[in-house]
Protein backbone atom coordinates (compact mmCIF):
# COMPACT_ATOMS: atom_id res chain seq x y z
CA UNK A 1 0.00 0.00 0.00
CA UNK A 2 1.40 3.38 -1.04
CA UNK A 3 0.84 6.10 1.55
CA UNK A 4 0.63 9.85 1.14
CA UNK A 5 4.00 10.06 2.92
CA UNK A 6 5.57 7.77 0.31
CA UNK A 7 4.46 10.08 -2.51
CA UNK A 8 5.54 13.26 -0.71
CA UNK A 9 8.97 11.78 0.09
CA UNK A 10 9.43 10.78 -3.54
CA UNK A 11 8.47 14.21 -4.89
CA UNK A 12 10.31 16.25 -2.28
CA UNK A 13 13.61 14.40 -1.94
CA UNK A 14 13.52 11.16 -3.93
CA UNK A 15 13.35 9.55 -0.49
CA UNK A 16 16.65 11.05 0.72
CA UNK A 17 16.47 11.67 4.50
CA UNK A 18 19.52 13.94 4.34
CA UNK A 19 18.04 16.31 1.76
CA UNK A 20 18.04 20.04 2.43
CA UNK A 21 17.00 22.91 0.21
CA UNK A 22 17.36 26.61 0.95
CA UNK A 23 14.26 28.56 -0.11
CA UNK A 24 15.49 32.14 -0.68
CA UNK A 25 12.00 33.41 -1.53
CA UNK A 26 10.47 32.10 1.70
CA UNK A 27 8.82 34.98 3.50
CA UNK A 28 9.23 34.67 7.26
CA UNK A 29 6.06 34.41 9.30
CA UNK A 30 5.74 35.68 12.83
CA UNK A 31 6.65 32.18 14.01
CA UNK A 32 9.78 32.28 11.84
CA UNK A 33 10.80 35.63 13.24
CA UNK A 34 10.24 34.39 16.79
CA UNK A 35 12.26 31.30 16.00
CA UNK A 36 15.08 33.44 14.65
CA UNK A 37 15.05 35.54 17.80
CA UNK A 38 15.02 32.42 19.97
CA UNK A 39 18.03 30.96 18.19
CA UNK A 40 19.86 34.27 18.14
CA UNK A 41 19.49 34.71 21.89
CA UNK A 42 20.31 31.07 22.69
CA UNK A 43 23.98 31.92 22.22
CA UNK A 44 24.92 29.14 19.84
CA UNK A 45 24.09 30.70 16.48
CA UNK A 46 23.70 34.15 15.03
CA UNK A 47 20.56 35.67 13.53
CA UNK A 48 21.61 34.97 9.94
CA UNK A 49 22.13 31.29 10.66
CA UNK A 50 18.78 31.06 12.43
CA UNK A 51 17.10 32.82 9.50
CA UNK A 52 18.72 30.33 7.09
CA UNK A 53 17.43 27.41 9.17
CA UNK A 54 13.88 28.78 9.13
CA UNK A 55 14.09 29.26 5.35
CA UNK A 56 15.42 25.80 4.54
CA UNK A 57 13.38 22.67 4.02
CA UNK A 58 14.84 19.59 5.68
CA UNK A 59 14.83 15.84 5.31
CA UNK A 60 12.87 13.27 3.41
CA UNK A 61 9.65 15.33 3.48
CA UNK A 62 11.31 18.75 3.11
CA UNK A 63 9.72 20.32 6.18
CA UNK A 64 10.58 24.01 6.48
CA UNK A 65 12.73 24.82 9.50
CA UNK A 66 10.16 27.36 10.66
CA UNK A 67 7.49 24.64 10.66
CA UNK A 68 9.77 22.12 12.32
CA UNK A 69 10.66 24.34 15.26
CA UNK A 70 7.88 26.93 15.54
CA UNK A 71 4.84 24.87 14.52
CA UNK A 72 5.84 21.34 15.53
CA UNK A 73 7.94 22.43 18.51
CA UNK A 74 10.74 20.01 17.61
CA UNK A 75 13.22 20.08 20.49
CA UNK A 76 16.36 18.53 19.09
CA UNK A 77 19.12 19.48 16.66
CA UNK A 78 18.91 19.32 12.89
CA UNK A 79 21.66 16.70 12.94
CA UNK A 80 19.43 14.49 15.09
CA UNK A 81 16.44 15.17 12.84
CA UNK A 82 18.29 14.37 9.62
CA UNK A 83 19.79 11.17 11.03
CA UNK A 84 16.47 9.78 12.31
CA UNK A 85 14.00 8.77 9.59
CA UNK A 86 11.45 7.84 12.26
CA UNK A 87 11.54 11.39 13.63
CA UNK A 88 11.13 12.74 10.12
CA UNK A 89 8.06 10.57 9.50
CA UNK A 90 6.59 11.52 12.88
CA UNK A 91 7.18 15.21 12.14
CA UNK A 92 5.55 14.85 8.70
CA UNK A 93 2.53 13.08 10.16
CA UNK A 94 2.21 15.67 12.90
CA UNK A 95 2.53 18.54 10.44
CA UNK A 96 -0.09 17.21 8.03
CA UNK A 97 -2.30 16.53 11.07
CA UNK A 98 -1.92 20.21 11.87
CA UNK A 99 -3.16 20.89 8.32
CA UNK A 100 -6.13 18.56 8.80
CA UNK A 101 -4.85 15.46 6.98
CA UNK A 102 -3.72 11.96 7.89
CA UNK A 103 -1.05 9.75 6.35
CA UNK A 104 -3.34 7.22 4.72
CA UNK A 105 -3.41 5.31 1.45
CA UNK A 106 -2.76 7.69 -1.42
CA UNK A 107 -5.28 5.92 -3.64
CA UNK A 108 -8.05 6.80 -1.15
CA UNK A 109 -7.53 10.57 -1.42
CA UNK A 110 -10.26 12.27 -3.37
CA UNK A 111 -9.39 14.88 -5.99
CA UNK A 112 -10.58 17.85 -3.89
CA UNK A 113 -8.74 16.58 -0.83
CA UNK A 114 -5.57 16.11 -2.85
CA UNK A 115 -5.80 19.62 -4.30
CA UNK A 116 -6.34 21.10 -0.85
CA UNK A 117 -3.39 19.12 0.52
CA UNK A 118 -1.21 20.33 -2.37
CA UNK A 119 -2.12 23.97 -1.69
CA UNK A 120 -1.49 23.72 2.04
CA UNK A 121 1.67 21.60 1.96
CA UNK A 122 3.38 23.10 -1.07
CA UNK A 123 1.46 26.23 -2.00
CA UNK A 124 0.37 25.07 -5.43
CA UNK A 125 -2.29 22.81 -6.90
CA UNK A 126 0.31 21.79 -9.51
CA UNK A 127 1.95 19.85 -6.68
CA UNK A 128 -1.02 17.46 -6.78
CA UNK A 129 0.03 16.38 -10.27
CA UNK A 130 3.55 15.68 -9.04
CA UNK A 131 2.15 13.53 -6.25
CA UNK A 132 -0.06 11.62 -8.70
CA UNK A 133 2.91 11.03 -10.98
CA UNK A 134 4.99 9.71 -8.05
CA UNK A 135 2.12 7.40 -7.07
CA UNK A 136 1.82 5.97 -10.60
CA UNK A 137 5.59 5.41 -10.77
CA UNK A 138 5.64 3.61 -7.40
CA UNK A 139 2.53 1.62 -8.23
CA UNK A 140 4.05 0.12 -11.38
CA UNK A 141 7.33 -0.85 -9.72
CA UNK A 142 7.01 -4.30 -8.06
Secondary structure, DSSP 8 states (H G I E B T S, - for coil): --BHHHHHHHHHHTT-TT-EEE-TT----HHHHHHHHHHHHHTSS-HHHHHHHHTEEETTTTEEHHIIIIIS---S-HHHHHT-HHHHHHHHHHHHHHTT----BGGG--HHHHHHHHHHHHS-THHHHHHHHHHHHHHH--
